Amino acid sequence: MTTLASWNVNGIRSAATKGFFEWLASESADVVCVQETKADPSQLGKEFFEAADADGRPFTAFWSSAKRRGYSGVAIYTRKTPRGVRTLGIDEFDDEGRYLEADFGDFVVASAYFPNSQEAGARIDYKLRFCDAVLARCDSVVAEGRHIVVAGDYNIAHEPIDLTYPKANEGNPGYLPEERAWLTKFLSAGYSDTFRRLHPGVPGQYSWWSYRMKAREKDIGWRLDYHCVDEGLSPAVRSASIRKTVTGSDHCPVTLELDI
Protein backbone atom coordinates (compact mmCIF):
# COMPACT_ATOMS: atom_id res chain seq x y z
CA MET A 1 0.00 0.00 0.00
CA THR A 2 1.18 3.51 -0.85
CA THR A 3 -0.27 6.46 1.06
CA LEU A 4 -0.25 10.00 -0.28
CA ALA A 5 -1.18 13.33 1.25
CA SER A 6 -1.47 16.84 -0.15
CA TRP A 7 -1.82 20.17 1.65
CA ASN A 8 -1.85 23.81 0.63
CA VAL A 9 -0.10 25.17 3.72
CA ASN A 10 -0.45 28.88 2.82
CA GLY A 11 3.17 29.52 3.81
CA ILE A 12 5.26 26.62 5.06
CA ARG A 13 7.13 28.73 7.60
CA SER A 14 3.84 29.85 9.10
CA ALA A 15 2.45 26.30 9.00
CA ALA A 16 5.55 25.03 10.80
CA THR A 17 4.57 27.15 13.82
CA LYS A 18 1.05 25.69 13.71
CA GLY A 19 1.83 21.97 13.78
CA PHE A 20 2.92 21.12 10.24
CA PHE A 21 5.76 18.82 11.26
CA GLU A 22 3.68 17.16 13.96
CA TRP A 23 1.01 16.45 11.35
CA LEU A 24 3.63 15.23 8.86
CA ALA A 25 4.93 12.75 11.43
CA SER A 26 1.50 11.52 12.53
CA GLU A 27 0.09 11.17 9.01
CA SER A 28 3.03 8.92 8.05
CA ALA A 29 2.24 9.16 4.35
CA ASP A 30 4.80 7.81 1.92
CA VAL A 31 4.63 10.92 -0.27
CA VAL A 32 3.40 14.34 0.85
CA CYS A 33 2.74 17.08 -1.69
CA VAL A 34 2.78 20.66 -0.42
CA GLN A 35 1.54 23.79 -2.16
CA GLU A 36 1.90 27.53 -1.60
CA THR A 37 5.12 27.12 0.34
CA LYS A 38 5.92 30.83 -0.11
CA ALA A 39 9.60 30.12 0.51
CA ASP A 40 12.87 29.36 -1.19
CA PRO A 41 14.92 26.56 0.42
CA SER A 42 17.66 29.09 1.17
CA GLN A 43 15.23 30.82 3.54
CA LEU A 44 14.50 27.70 5.58
CA GLY A 45 16.08 26.20 8.68
CA LYS A 46 17.38 22.65 8.95
CA GLU A 47 14.11 21.38 10.44
CA PHE A 48 12.56 21.70 6.98
CA PHE A 49 15.10 19.21 5.62
CA GLU A 50 15.28 16.77 8.55
CA ALA A 51 11.60 15.85 8.94
CA ALA A 52 10.70 12.28 9.89
CA ASP A 53 7.60 10.22 10.50
CA ALA A 54 6.43 8.97 13.89
CA ASP A 55 8.81 5.99 13.68
CA GLY A 56 11.79 8.20 12.90
CA ARG A 57 11.94 7.29 9.22
CA PRO A 58 13.25 10.35 7.36
CA PHE A 59 11.60 12.28 4.58
CA THR A 60 13.55 13.76 1.70
CA ALA A 61 12.29 17.15 0.57
CA PHE A 62 12.28 18.49 -2.98
CA TRP A 63 11.33 22.07 -3.86
CA SER A 64 10.20 24.21 -6.76
CA SER A 65 10.05 27.82 -5.66
CA ALA A 66 8.83 30.99 -7.34
CA LYS A 67 11.34 33.59 -8.44
CA ARG A 68 9.23 36.10 -6.52
CA ARG A 69 9.96 35.65 -2.82
CA GLY A 70 7.03 34.85 -0.54
CA TYR A 71 4.81 33.70 -3.40
CA SER A 72 3.45 30.39 -4.66
CA GLY A 73 5.87 27.41 -4.63
CA VAL A 74 5.45 23.65 -4.25
CA ALA A 75 7.34 20.86 -2.52
CA ILE A 76 7.33 17.10 -2.12
CA TYR A 77 8.30 15.27 1.08
CA THR A 78 8.86 11.59 0.39
CA ARG A 79 9.96 8.48 2.27
CA LYS A 80 10.28 6.65 -1.04
CA THR A 81 13.36 7.52 -3.08
CA PRO A 82 12.36 8.81 -6.53
CA ARG A 83 14.31 8.06 -9.66
CA GLY A 84 14.22 11.78 -10.32
CA VAL A 85 12.21 14.96 -9.98
CA ARG A 86 11.24 17.54 -12.59
CA THR A 87 9.14 20.62 -13.22
CA LEU A 88 6.94 21.22 -16.26
CA GLY A 89 9.87 22.74 -18.11
CA ILE A 90 7.82 25.78 -19.14
CA ASP A 91 9.25 29.05 -17.86
CA GLU A 92 6.02 30.94 -17.26
CA PHE A 93 4.89 28.21 -14.85
CA ASP A 94 8.24 27.13 -13.42
CA ASP A 95 9.06 30.76 -12.59
CA GLU A 96 6.06 30.71 -10.24
CA GLY A 97 6.86 27.30 -8.72
CA ARG A 98 3.60 25.77 -9.90
CA TYR A 99 4.48 22.10 -10.52
CA LEU A 100 6.93 19.46 -9.32
CA GLU A 101 6.79 15.73 -9.94
CA ALA A 102 8.61 12.77 -8.45
CA ASP A 103 9.25 9.74 -10.66
CA PHE A 104 8.82 6.41 -8.88
CA GLY A 105 9.16 4.26 -11.98
CA ASP A 106 5.75 2.76 -12.67
CA PHE A 107 4.02 5.84 -11.34
CA VAL A 108 4.61 9.57 -11.03
CA VAL A 109 3.34 11.86 -8.26
CA ALA A 110 2.96 15.57 -9.00
CA SER A 111 2.46 18.42 -6.56
CA ALA A 112 0.58 21.16 -8.42
CA TYR A 113 -0.56 24.61 -7.37
CA PHE A 114 -3.04 25.71 -10.02
CA PRO A 115 -3.24 29.51 -10.44
CA ASN A 116 -6.07 31.58 -9.01
CA SER A 117 -8.01 33.08 -11.91
CA GLN A 118 -8.45 36.28 -9.84
CA GLU A 119 -11.23 38.83 -9.82
CA ALA A 120 -13.06 39.24 -13.13
CA GLY A 121 -10.94 36.39 -14.52
CA ALA A 122 -7.83 38.58 -14.73
CA ARG A 123 -5.55 35.49 -14.96
CA ILE A 124 -7.97 33.02 -16.53
CA ASP A 125 -5.90 32.74 -19.73
CA TYR A 126 -2.73 32.01 -17.74
CA LYS A 127 -4.60 29.51 -15.61
CA LEU A 128 -6.03 27.65 -18.59
CA ARG A 129 -2.58 27.50 -20.23
CA PHE A 130 -1.25 25.93 -17.05
CA CYS A 131 -4.16 23.50 -16.90
CA ASP A 132 -3.56 22.40 -20.48
CA ALA A 133 0.17 22.01 -19.81
CA VAL A 134 -0.62 19.70 -16.89
CA LEU A 135 -3.00 17.66 -19.04
CA ALA A 136 -0.36 17.36 -21.75
CA ARG A 137 2.19 16.16 -19.19
CA CYS A 138 -0.28 13.61 -17.82
CA ASP A 139 -0.98 12.32 -21.32
CA SER A 140 2.77 12.00 -21.93
CA VAL A 141 3.27 9.90 -18.78
CA VAL A 142 0.31 7.66 -19.62
CA ALA A 143 1.57 7.25 -23.20
CA GLU A 144 4.75 5.78 -21.69
CA GLY A 145 2.64 3.06 -20.08
CA ARG A 146 2.96 4.55 -16.60
CA HIS A 147 0.54 6.03 -14.08
CA ILE A 148 0.25 9.54 -12.69
CA VAL A 149 -1.25 11.18 -9.61
CA VAL A 150 -1.77 14.94 -9.74
CA ALA A 151 -2.15 16.13 -6.16
CA GLY A 152 -2.74 19.68 -5.11
CA ASP A 153 -4.79 22.82 -4.94
CA TYR A 154 -6.62 23.01 -8.27
CA ASN A 155 -8.31 26.29 -7.28
CA ILE A 156 -11.48 24.94 -8.91
CA ALA A 157 -14.72 23.79 -7.31
CA HIS A 158 -15.98 21.50 -10.03
CA GLU A 159 -19.69 21.01 -9.36
CA PRO A 160 -22.36 22.76 -7.25
CA ILE A 161 -21.90 20.07 -4.60
CA ASP A 162 -18.30 21.21 -4.14
CA LEU A 163 -19.06 24.54 -2.46
CA THR A 164 -21.61 25.83 0.03
CA TYR A 165 -23.11 28.62 -2.09
CA PRO A 166 -22.76 27.75 -5.79
CA LYS A 167 -25.33 30.24 -7.10
CA ALA A 168 -23.79 33.17 -5.24
CA ASN A 169 -20.31 32.29 -6.55
CA GLU A 170 -20.98 31.74 -10.25
CA GLY A 171 -18.94 34.80 -11.24
CA ASN A 172 -16.15 34.31 -8.72
CA PRO A 173 -12.65 32.90 -9.25
CA GLY A 174 -12.52 29.18 -8.63
CA TYR A 175 -16.04 28.66 -9.94
CA LEU A 176 -15.89 30.35 -13.33
CA PRO A 177 -17.47 28.42 -16.22
CA GLU A 178 -14.13 28.19 -18.06
CA GLU A 179 -12.40 26.62 -15.05
CA ARG A 180 -15.15 24.12 -14.39
CA ALA A 181 -15.30 23.23 -18.09
CA TRP A 182 -11.57 22.53 -18.13
CA LEU A 183 -11.86 20.18 -15.16
CA THR A 184 -14.71 18.39 -16.92
CA LYS A 185 -12.46 18.09 -20.00
CA PHE A 186 -9.59 16.76 -17.87
CA LEU A 187 -11.74 14.09 -16.25
CA SER A 188 -13.28 13.16 -19.62
CA ALA A 189 -9.80 12.75 -21.09
CA GLY A 190 -9.13 9.67 -18.96
CA TYR A 191 -8.55 10.93 -15.41
CA SER A 192 -10.44 10.43 -12.19
CA ASP A 193 -11.29 12.70 -9.25
CA THR A 194 -10.58 10.05 -6.63
CA PHE A 195 -12.53 11.60 -3.77
CA ARG A 196 -15.69 12.18 -5.79
CA ARG A 197 -15.38 8.74 -7.39
CA LEU A 198 -15.48 7.16 -3.94
CA HIS A 199 -17.95 9.61 -2.39
CA PRO A 200 -20.47 10.51 -5.12
CA GLY A 201 -23.26 12.82 -4.10
CA VAL A 202 -21.91 13.45 -0.59
CA PRO A 203 -22.29 17.18 0.21
CA GLY A 204 -20.40 19.32 2.68
CA GLN A 205 -16.97 17.96 1.74
CA TYR A 206 -14.74 21.03 1.72
CA SER A 207 -10.97 21.59 1.87
CA TRP A 208 -10.80 25.40 1.93
CA TRP A 209 -12.53 28.06 3.98
CA SER A 210 -12.17 31.83 3.87
CA TYR A 211 -10.54 33.45 6.87
CA ARG A 212 -13.45 35.90 6.92
CA MET A 213 -16.85 35.69 8.62
CA LYS A 214 -15.93 32.59 10.67
CA ALA A 215 -16.32 30.52 7.51
CA ARG A 216 -14.47 27.49 8.84
CA GLU A 217 -16.36 27.53 12.12
CA LYS A 218 -19.61 27.56 10.12
CA ASP A 219 -18.24 25.09 7.54
CA ILE A 220 -18.89 27.47 4.65
CA GLY A 221 -16.30 26.12 2.28
CA TRP A 222 -15.10 24.93 -1.11
CA ARG A 223 -13.51 21.66 -2.24
CA LEU A 224 -10.44 22.89 -4.11
CA ASP A 225 -7.88 20.19 -3.27
CA TYR A 226 -7.72 16.93 -5.21
CA HIS A 227 -5.87 13.75 -5.96
CA CYS A 228 -6.62 12.96 -9.60
CA VAL A 229 -5.27 9.79 -11.21
CA ASP A 230 -5.29 8.28 -14.66
CA GLU A 231 -8.15 5.84 -15.16
CA GLY A 232 -5.73 2.94 -15.38
CA LEU A 233 -4.76 3.60 -11.78
CA SER A 234 -8.34 3.94 -10.52
CA PRO A 235 -8.73 0.24 -9.61
CA ALA A 236 -5.82 0.65 -7.17
CA VAL A 237 -7.53 3.46 -5.22
CA ARG A 238 -8.53 2.20 -1.76
CA SER A 239 -9.52 5.40 0.05
CA ALA A 240 -9.61 9.17 -0.37
CA SER A 241 -10.17 11.47 2.59
CA ILE A 242 -10.39 15.13 3.54
CA ARG A 243 -8.77 15.89 6.90
CA LYS A 244 -11.13 18.69 7.95
CA THR A 245 -10.00 18.65 11.58
CA VAL A 246 -6.38 19.52 10.69
CA THR A 247 -5.77 23.25 11.12
CA GLY A 248 -2.77 25.45 10.41
CA SER A 249 -3.85 26.82 7.02
CA ASP A 250 -7.00 28.03 5.30
CA HIS A 251 -6.88 24.67 3.50
CA CYS A 252 -6.85 21.24 5.11
CA PRO A 253 -4.94 18.17 3.89
CA VAL A 254 -6.41 15.56 1.57
CA THR A 255 -5.18 11.94 1.50
CA LEU A 256 -5.17 8.97 -0.83
CA GLU A 257 -4.39 5.25 -0.39
CA LEU A 258 -3.28 3.22 -3.38
CA ASP A 259 -2.85 -0.53 -3.54
CA ILE A 260 0.53 -0.30 -5.26
C-alpha positions in Angstrom: 0.0 0.0 0.0 1.2 3.5 -0.9 -0.3 6.5 1.1 -0.2 10.0 -0.3 -1.2 13.3 1.2 -1.5 16.8 -0.1 -1.8 20.2 1.7 -1.8 23.8 0.6 -0.1 25.2 3.7 -0.4 28.9 2.8 3.2 29.5 3.8 5.3 26.6 5.1 7.1 28.7 7.6 3.8 29.8 9.1 2.5 26.3 9.0 5.5 25.0 10.8 4.6 27.2 13.8 1.1 25.7 13.7 1.8 22.0 13.8 2.9 21.1 10.2 5.8 18.8 11.3 3.7 17.2 14.0 1.0 16.5 11.4 3.6 15.2 8.9 4.9 12.7 11.4 1.5 11.5 12.5 0.1 11.2 9.0 3.0 8.9 8.1 2.2 9.2 4.4 4.8 7.8 1.9 4.6 10.9 -0.3 3.4 14.3 0.8 2.7 17.1 -1.7 2.8 20.7 -0.4 1.5 23.8 -2.2 1.9 27.5 -1.6 5.1 27.1 0.3 5.9 30.8 -0.1 9.6 30.1 0.5 12.9 29.4 -1.2 14.9 26.6 0.4 17.7 29.1 1.2 15.2 30.8 3.5 14.5 27.7 5.6 16.1 26.2 8.7 17.4 22.6 9.0 14.1 21.4 10.4 12.6 21.7 7.0 15.1 19.2 5.6 15.3 16.8 8.5 11.6 15.9 8.9 10.7 12.3 9.9 7.6 10.2 10.5 6.4 9.0 13.9 8.8 6.0 13.7 11.8 8.2 12.9 11.9 7.3 9.2 13.3 10.3 7.4 11.6 12.3 4.6 13.6 13.8 1.7 12.3 17.2 0.6 12.3 18.5 -3.0 11.3 22.1 -3.9 10.2 24.2 -6.8 10.0 27.8 -5.7 8.8 31.0 -7.3 11.3 33.6 -8.4 9.2 36.1 -6.5 10.0 35.6 -2.8 7.0 34.9 -0.5 4.8 33.7 -3.4 3.5 30.4 -4.7 5.9 27.4 -4.6 5.4 23.6 -4.3 7.3 20.9 -2.5 7.3 17.1 -2.1 8.3 15.3 1.1 8.9 11.6 0.4 10.0 8.5 2.3 10.3 6.7 -1.0 13.4 7.5 -3.1 12.4 8.8 -6.5 14.3 8.1 -9.7 14.2 11.8 -10.3 12.2 15.0 -10.0 11.2 17.5 -12.6 9.1 20.6 -13.2 6.9 21.2 -16.3 9.9 22.7 -18.1 7.8 25.8 -19.1 9.3 29.0 -17.9 6.0 30.9 -17.3 4.9 28.2 -14.8 8.2 27.1 -13.4 9.1 30.8 -12.6 6.1 30.7 -10.2 6.9 27.3 -8.7 3.6 25.8 -9.9 4.5 22.1 -10.5 6.9 19.5 -9.3 6.8 15.7 -9.9 8.6 12.8 -8.5 9.2 9.7 -10.7 8.8 6.4 -8.9 9.2 4.3 -12.0 5.8 2.8 -12.7 4.0 5.8 -11.3 4.6 9.6 -11.0 3.3 11.9 -8.3 3.0 15.6 -9.0 2.5 18.4 -6.6 0.6 21.2 -8.4 -0.6 24.6 -7.4 -3.0 25.7 -10.0 -3.2 29.5 -10.4 -6.1 31.6 -9.0 -8.0 33.1 -11.9 -8.4 36.3 -9.8 -11.2 38.8 -9.8 -13.1 39.2 -13.1 -10.9 36.4 -14.5 -7.8 38.6 -14.7 -5.5 35.5 -15.0 -8.0 33.0 -16.5 -5.9 32.7 -19.7 -2.7 32.0 -17.7 -4.6 29.5 -15.6 -6.0 27.6 -18.6 -2.6 27.5 -20.2 -1.2 25.9 -17.0 -4.2 23.5 -16.9 -3.6 22.4 -20.5 0.2 22.0 -19.8 -0.6 19.7 -16.9 -3.0 17.7 -19.0 -0.4 17.4 -21.8 2.2 16.2 -19.2 -0.3 13.6 -17.8 -1.0 12.3 -21.3 2.8 12.0 -21.9 3.3 9.9 -18.8 0.3 7.7 -19.6 1.6 7.2 -23.2 4.8 5.8 -21.7 2.6 3.1 -20.1 3.0 4.6 -16.6 0.5 6.0 -14.1 0.3 9.5 -12.7 -1.3 11.2 -9.6 -1.8 14.9 -9.7 -2.1 16.1 -6.2 -2.7 19.7 -5.1 -4.8 22.8 -4.9 -6.6 23.0 -8.3 -8.3 26.3 -7.3 -11.5 24.9 -8.9 -14.7 23.8 -7.3 -16.0 21.5 -10.0 -19.7 21.0 -9.4 -22.4 22.8 -7.3 -21.9 20.1 -4.6 -18.3 21.2 -4.1 -19.1 24.5 -2.5 -21.6 25.8 0.0 -23.1 28.6 -2.1 -22.8 27.8 -5.8 -25.3 30.2 -7.1 -23.8 33.2 -5.2 -20.3 32.3 -6.5 -21.0 31.7 -10.2 -18.9 34.8 -11.2 -16.2 34.3 -8.7 -12.7 32.9 -9.3 -12.5 29.2 -8.6 -16.0 28.7 -9.9 -15.9 30.4 -13.3 -17.5 28.4 -16.2 -14.1 28.2 -18.1 -12.4 26.6 -15.1 -15.1 24.1 -14.4 -15.3 23.2 -18.1 -11.6 22.5 -18.1 -11.9 20.2 -15.2 -14.7 18.4 -16.9 -12.5 18.1 -20.0 -9.6 16.8 -17.9 -11.7 14.1 -16.3 -13.3 13.2 -19.6 -9.8 12.8 -21.1 -9.1 9.7 -19.0 -8.5 10.9 -15.4 -10.4 10.4 -12.2 -11.3 12.7 -9.2 -10.6 10.1 -6.6 -12.5 11.6 -3.8 -15.7 12.2 -5.8 -15.4 8.7 -7.4 -15.5 7.2 -3.9 -18.0 9.6 -2.4 -20.5 10.5 -5.1 -23.3 12.8 -4.1 -21.9 13.4 -0.6 -22.3 17.2 0.2 -20.4 19.3 2.7 -17.0 18.0 1.7 -14.7 21.0 1.7 -11.0 21.6 1.9 -10.8 25.4 1.9 -12.5 28.1 4.0 -12.2 31.8 3.9 -10.5 33.5 6.9 -13.4 35.9 6.9 -16.9 35.7 8.6 -15.9 32.6 10.7 -16.3 30.5 7.5 -14.5 27.5 8.8 -16.4 27.5 12.1 -19.6 27.6 10.1 -18.2 25.1 7.5 -18.9 27.5 4.7 -16.3 26.1 2.3 -15.1 24.9 -1.1 -13.5 21.7 -2.2 -10.4 22.9 -4.1 -7.9 20.2 -3.3 -7.7 16.9 -5.2 -5.9 13.7 -6.0 -6.6 13.0 -9.6 -5.3 9.8 -11.2 -5.3 8.3 -14.7 -8.2 5.8 -15.2 -5.7 2.9 -15.4 -4.8 3.6 -11.8 -8.3 3.9 -10.5 -8.7 0.2 -9.6 -5.8 0.7 -7.2 -7.5 3.5 -5.2 -8.5 2.2 -1.8 -9.5 5.4 0.1 -9.6 9.2 -0.4 -10.2 11.5 2.6 -10.4 15.1 3.5 -8.8 15.9 6.9 -11.1 18.7 8.0 -10.0 18.7 11.6 -6.4 19.5 10.7 -5.8 23.2 11.1 -2.8 25.4 10.4 -3.8 26.8 7.0 -7.0 28.0 5.3 -6.9 24.7 3.5 -6.9 21.2 5.1 -4.9 18.2 3.9 -6.4 15.6 1.6 -5.2 11.9 1.5 -5.2 9.0 -0.8 -4.4 5.3 -0.4 -3.3 3.2 -3.4 -2.8 -0.5 -3.5 0.5 -0.3 -5.3 
